[in-house]
């Protein structure tokens, strides 16, 4: 299968194949055409974008003829793709877990705190928030800032 045939097999609108082939070969010969895999990825992204727009009842432009798409270098168009939903990798931390972590840190020390953080699947961000709170939080930062300003 030639690069053009591969491109054309992925392009959703099957119109004016001869004109598309002529434009493809012309761009390829002048080295203005990226690798066929770039073209295919762009087509796939544009398909996803159109499906996303359609699912939101938004305007979805018609597909251009493949020769027009090539002539206008539409492989370089920016697509607005839906955010992919990633599976949740940690248990959501409740306020109770954060308060418990703060109590463990205050009363039992850092080793027990770190152990609890691992067992409760506290994120690094939540762990840092507990440590920040334990070390005085925003009040402590304001106090340090005021003392540094007085010294300057």
KERO-278642 format. One line per 2 residues: number of its first residue (from 0); their letters; for each residue x, z, y of N, C-alpha, C, O. Coordinates in steps of 0.02 Angstrom, whole numbers, plus 50000, padded with zeros to 5 digits. Each point is the difference from the previous one (the first is absolute). Layout:
<filos>
NUM) a) X/Z/Y/X/Z/Y/X/Z/Y/X/Z/Y ~ ... $
</filos>
This chain:
<filos>
0) xx) 50042/50000/49941/49958/50000/50059/50045/50000/50062/50046/50041/50006 ~ 49941/49914/50040/50039/49996/50061/49980/50056/50048/49949/50032/49991 $
2) xx) 50093/49978/50060/49984/50052/50050/49934/49984/50034/49960/50045/50013 ~ 50028/49891/50002/49937/49982/50032/49941/50017/49955/49951/50029/50023 $
4) xx) 50054/49952/49914/49945/50013/49953/49987/50075/49994/49942/50021/49995 ~ 50111/50019/50005/49993/50072/49997/49965/50027/50063/49954/50041/49996 $
6) xx) 50068/49934/50062/49968/50018/50063/49926/49982/49998/49957/50041/50015 ~ 50029/49897/49968/49931/49974/50002/49955/50036/49950/49940/50009/50012 $
8) xx) 50089/50012/49932/49959/50036/49950/49978/50069/50025/49949/50026/49978 ~ 50088/50003/50069/49982/50065/50028/49957/49994/50063/49965/50047/50018 $
10) xx) 50037/49896/50014/49962/49992/50062/49926/49993/49984/49981/49959/49958 ~ 49976/50081/50074/49930/50002/49979/49957/49939/50018/49949/49988/49968 $
12) xx) 50071/49974/50082/49960/49942/50020/50033/49937/49973/50055/49981/50020 ~ 49911/49986/49935/50028/49941/49967/49974/49937/50036/49955/49966/49977 $
14) xx) 50075/50019/50081/49981/49942/50040/50063/49962/50022/50052/50031/50011 ~ 49942/49905/49994/50053/49956/50027/50068/50014/49969/50049/50013/50034 $
16) xx) 49953/49985/49900/50061/50015/49963/50057/49953/50020/50057/50022/50006 ~ 49928/49914/50004/50052/49952/50018/50032/50017/50067/50061/49997/50006 $
18) xx) 49898/50020/50044/50027/50018/50065/50041/50065/49995/50052/50007/50033 ~ 49924/50040/49926/50037/50063/49992/50067/49987/49967/50051/50030/50019 $
20) xx) 49950/49927/49931/50063/49985/49965/50049/49966/50047/50060/50016/49999 ~ 49916/49938/50041/50043/49965/50048/50030/50050/50050/50060/49997/50014 $
22) xx) 49899/50049/50012/50025/50049/50048/50048/50049/49967/50052/50017/50029 ~ 49932/50004/49910/50043/50046/49963/50069/49969/49990/50051/50032/50014 $
24) xx) 49951/49905/49963/50064/49967/49988/50039/49989/50064/50061/50006/50001 ~ 49904/49979/50053/50033/49990/50065/50032/50065/50025/50058/50000/50022 $
26) xx) 49905/50055/49973/50027/50065/50022/50057/50023/49954/50049/50029/50022 ~ 49943/49957/49914/50051/50019/49951/50065/49962/50013/50055/50028/49999 $
28) xx) 49939/49907/50014/50058/49958/50012/50037/50021/50063/50061/49998/50002 ~ 49902/50023/50050/50032/50020/50064/50019/50075/50000/50021/50027/50050 $
30) xx) 49970/50005/49892/50018/50070/49990/49962/50048/50048/50027/50051/50020 ~ 49912/49930/49996/49957/50043/50041/49951/50040/49958/49962/50040/50027 $
32) xx) 50039/49949/49909/49954/50033/49955/50035/50056/49963/50054/49990/49972 ~ 49918/50070/50028/50031/50054/49962/49992/49990/49925/49967/49952/49978 $
34) xx) 50062/50091/49984/49994/49998/49927/49926/50001/49980/49959/50032/50034 ~ 50024/49935/49912/49931/49996/49978/49970/50069/49986/49940/50010/50008 $
36) xx) 50102/50038/49972/49975/50068/49987/49977/50033/50065/49953/50041/49999 ~ 50079/49943/50056/49978/50025/50066/49932/49971/50017/49956/50036/50025 $
38) xx) 50035/49900/49961/49935/49968/50013/49945/50032/49958/49946/50015/50025 ~ 50068/49996/49912/49950/50029/49954/49983/50071/50021/49941/50018/50001 $
40) xx) 50109/50021/50017/49987/50069/50023/49957/49999/50063/49954/50041/50006 ~ 50060/49914/50039/49961/49995/50061/49927/49980/49985/49953/50028/50029 $
42) xx) 50038/49926/49926/49932/49980/49979/49963/50059/49970/49942/50013/50016 ~ 50092/50024/49940/49969/50058/49968/49981/50053/50052/49946/50029/49996 $
44) xx) 50098/49983/50053/49984/50048/50053/49941/49976/50042/49957/50041/50019 ~ 50040/49895/49995/49944/49974/50039/49934/50004/49962/49947/50012/50029 $
46) xx) 50056/49978/49906/49940/50008/49958/49977/50073/50004/49940/50013/50008 ~ 50106/50034/49985/49983/50072/50005/49970/50016/50068/49950/50036/50005 $
48) xx) 50080/49937/50048/49976/50013/50067/49928/49974/50008/49958/50035/50027 ~ 50029/49905/49950/49933/49971/50006/49949/50041/49960/49944/50010/50024 $
50) xx) 50074/50012/49917/49955/50042/49960/49986/50067/50036/49944/50024/50001 ~ 50109/50004/50029/49992/50063/50037/49953/49991/50060/49956/50041/50011 $
52) xx) 50054/49906/50027/49957/49986/50057/49927/49990/49977/49954/50025/50031 ~ 50038/49939/49915/49933/49987/49974/49966/50065/49978/49940/50009/50010 $
54) xx) 50098/50036/49959/49971/50063/49977/49978/50044/50058/49959/50045/49991 ~ 50068/49942/50068/49981/50038/50060/49949/49962/50043/49987/50018/50057 $
56) xx) 49985/49929/49914/49951/49958/50035/50028/49973/50066/49963/49995/50050 ~ 50101/49989/49951/50032/49972/50059/50008/49924/49992/49995/49974/49944 $
58) xx) 50018/49993/50111/50010/49928/49999/50059/49982/49956/50054/50029/50005 ~ 49936/49922/49952/50053/49976/49956/50007/49925/50013/49956/49961/49984 $
60) xx) 50101/50019/50045/50009/49928/50013/50006/49961/49935/50022/50025/49949 ~ 49956/49912/50055/50005/49955/49942/50073/49986/49985/50043/50005/50044 $
62) xx) 49971/49977/49894/50067/49979/49982/50015/49933/50033/49958/49955/50002 ~ 50102/50039/50024/50023/49936/50028/50016/49953/49942/50015/50023/49944 $
64) xx) 49984/49913/50068/50024/49953/49950/50073/50017/49986/50035/50021/50046 ~ 49988/49971/49893/50069/50019/49984/50052/49965/50044/50052/50030/50016 $
66) xx) 49936/49908/50003/50049/49964/50043/50001/50033/50070/50053/50005/50030 ~ 49890/50016/49995/49997/50034/50064/50035/50067/49996/50038/50019/50045 $
68) xx) 49950/50016/49901/50031/50066/49988/50077/49992/50002/50034/50041/50030 ~ 49991/49908/49937/50072/49988/49999/50024/49978/50069/50052/50024/50023 $
70) xx) 49912/49930/50008/50020/49974/50065/50005/50055/50053/50043/49998/50044 ~ 49912/50051/49952/49998/50054/50049/50042/50061/49978/49996/50053/50031 $
72) xx) 50043/49940/49916/50043/50053/49974/49961/50065/49991/50023/50054/50019 ~ 49919/49940/49951/49956/50059/49992/50028/50052/49951/49973/50055/49996 $
74) xx) 50079/49928/49968/50032/50050/49957/50031/50056/50041/50013/50054/49974 ~ 49997/49934/50090/50029/50052/50043/49947/50040/50038/50017/50044/50040 $
76) xx) 49919/49942/49948/49947/50039/50032/50003/50073/49977/50016/50014/49943 ~ 49969/50030/50103/49998/50071/49984/49931/50017/49972/49949/49984/50031 $
78) xx) 50050/50047/49911/49936/50019/49969/49988/50075/50010/50046/50041/49998 ~ 49891/49975/50014/49981/50070/50004/49969/50017/49933/49943/49982/49985 $
80) xx) 50096/50053/49975/49978/50016/49932/49973/50071/49998/50022/50043/50037 ~ 49930/49969/49918/49974/50068/49993/50055/50045/49972/50043/49978/49961 $
82) xx) 49955/50084/50061/50049/50048/49974/49984/50011/49926/49943/50012/49981 ~ 50108/49985/49979/49990/50012/49929/49992/50075/49989/50036/50041/50029 $
84) xx) 49915/49976/49929/49989/50071/49985/50049/50021/49947/49999/49975/49943 ~ 50044/50071/50076/50048/50025/49951/49971/50061/49965/49964/50040/50031 $
86) xx) 50050/49966/49906/49975/50060/49966/50031/50062/50030/50058/50001/50020 ~ 49901/50051/49984/50025/50062/50029/50053/50029/49954/49989/50008/49940 $
88) xx) 50069/50008/50089/50055/50024/49960/50007/50075/50000/50041/50028/49963 ~ 49920/50004/50078/50005/50073/50000/49930/50029/50008/49954/49967/50023 $
90) xx) 50040/50095/49958/49937/50035/50008/49992/50016/50073/50047/50023/50033 ~ 49894/49967/49993/49987/50015/50070/50010/50075/50011/49975/50041/49962 $
92) xx) 50062/49976/50090/50015/50070/50013/49946/50031/50043/49986/49978/50056 ~ 49984/50073/49917/49949/50035/50038/50035/50050/50046/50058/50017/49992 $
94) xx) 49904/50007/50056/50025/50052/50045/50020/50061/49960/50049/50034/50016 ~ 49913/49980/49930/50016/50058/49958/50070/49994/49970/50037/50049/49999 $
96) xx) 49982/49891/49977/50067/49991/49972/50054/50010/50053/50052/50030/49987 ~ 49935/49945/50074/50049/50008/50053/50007/50074/50021/50055/50024/50011 $
98) xx) 49888/50010/49993/50003/50072/50017/50034/50039/49944/50040/50045/50014 ~ 49946/49937/49925/50032/50034/49943/50075/49988/50001/50039/50046/49987 $
100) xx) 49981/49893/50028/50072/49984/50004/50033/50041/50055/50055/50026/49991 ~ 49912/49981/50066/50027/50041/50055/50006/50073/49979/50050/50032/50015 $
102) xx) 49899/49994/49950/50004/50070/49977/50056/50009/49950/50036/50051/50003 ~ 49973/49902/49951/50054/50005/49950/50068/49999/50035/50044/50039/49983 $
104) xx) 49963/49916/50065/50063/49996/50037/50014/50065/50038/50056/50024/50000 ~ 49892/50003/50031/50008/50062/50040/50015/50060/49956/50040/50043/50019 $
106) xx) 49929/49961/49923/50004/50062/49960/50047/49995/49940/50024/50052/49976 ~ 49989/49888/49999/50039/49995/49938/50064/49960/50007/50041/50000/49955 $
108) xx) 49968/49967/50101/50063/49964/50011/49997/49926/49985/49950/49973/49976 ~ 50106/49996/50040/50004/49927/49997/49996/49972/49929/49968/49948/49990 $
110) xx) 50063/50085/49961/49998/49974/49931/49929/49995/49973/49981/49950/49971 ~ 49981/50103/50038/49930/50001/49977/49958/49948/50039/49956/49968/49973 $
112) xx) 50059/50026/50093/49965/49951/50042/50013/49929/49974/49952/49962/49991 ~ 50111/50021/49996/50016/49934/49975/49967/49986/49932/49976/49945/49988 $
114) xx) 50023/50106/49969/49968/49993/49935/49925/49988/50009/49972/49957/49966 ~ 49996/50079/50078/49929/49991/50013/49987/49929/50027/49952/49967/49980 $
116) xx) 50090/50010/50066/49992/49934/50029/50000/49946/49946/49961/49953/50002 ~ 50085/50054/49951/50003/49951/49945/49937/50004/49956/49971/49949/49983 $
118) xx) 50009/50112/50000/49942/50009/49955/49935/49976/50034/49956/49972/49967 ~ 50038/50040/50098/49939/49981/50036/50003/49928/50025/49953/49976/50031 $
120) xx) 50102/49990/49956/50010/49931/50021/49993/49993/50076/49970/49952/50025 ~ 50059/50095/50012/49999/49995/50072/50045/49942/50021/50055/49992/49974 $
122) xx) 49922/49969/50073/50041/49944/50025/50057/50029/50042/49998/50057/50021 ~ 50053/49902/49989/50056/50021/50043/49975/50018/50069/50023/50048/50031 $
124) xx) 49929/49913/49994/49973/50013/50067/49966/50069/50002/50011/50039/50047 ~ 49947/49976/49903/49965/50064/49999/50050/50058/49992/49992/50052/50030 $
126) xx) 50059/49937/49929/50052/50051/49991/50035/50014/50066/50011/50058/50018 ~ 50005/49888/50018/50033/50008/50066/49954/50035/50049/50024/50040/50041 $
128) xx) 49912/49947/49956/49952/50034/50045/49998/50075/49986/49997/50040/50046 ~ 50004/49978/49890/50000/50071/49982/50064/50033/50025/49998/50054/50029 $
130) xx) 50059/49913/49962/50064/50027/50024/50000/50006/50076/50025/50049/50027 ~ 49947/49902/50007/49996/50001/50073/49958/50059/50022/50019/50035/50047 $
132) xx) 49925/49975/49920/49956/50055/50017/50035/50067/49987/49996/50046/50040 ~ 50038/49959/49903/50036/50061/49981/50055/50016/50051/50012/50059/50016 $
134) xx) 50020/49891/50010/50055/50010/50047/49977/50007/50073/50040/49995/50046 ~ 49896/50017/49964/49976/50014/50067/49954/49947/50029/49967/50013/50050 $
136) xx) 50032/49930/49921/49954/49948/50022/50010/49979/50071/50055/50007/50027 ~ 49893/49968/50005/50005/49974/50068/50019/50053/50051/50034/49985/50049 $
138) xx) 49944/50077/49939/50017/50054/50047/50075/50009/50003/50029/50008/50054 ~ 50004/49992/49888/50072/50009/49996/50036/49942/50035/50050/50010/50034 $
140) xx) 49924/49929/49957/50030/49942/50033/49995/50007/50075/50048/49985/50036 ~ 49894/50037/49989/49992/50009/50073/50048/50053/50026/50030/49992/50053 $
142) xx) 49976/50063/49909/50046/50053/50021/50072/49975/50003/50036/50014/50048 ~ 49985/49949/49902/50068/49973/49999/50010/49951/50057/50053/49999/50032 $
144) xx) 49897/49959/49982/50006/49952/50055/50007/50035/50066/50041/49980/50042 ~ 49920/50073/49969/50004/50038/50063/50069/50032/50008/50029/49999/50054 $
146) xx) 49996/50031/49891/50065/50032/50004/50056/49950/50013/50048/50014/50035 ~ 49945/49926/49936/50051/49948/50011/49997/49975/50072/50052/49985/50029 $
148) xx) 49889/50010/50000/49994/49979/50069/50029/50051/50048/50030/49982/50051 ~ 49961/50082/49933/50028/50053/50043/50077/49998/49998/50032/50013/50051 $
150) xx) 49996/49972/49891/50073/49999/49993/50029/49939/50036/50058/50003/50022 ~ 49905/49944/49986/50026/49938/50030/50005/50003/50075/50021/49951/50031 $
</filos>
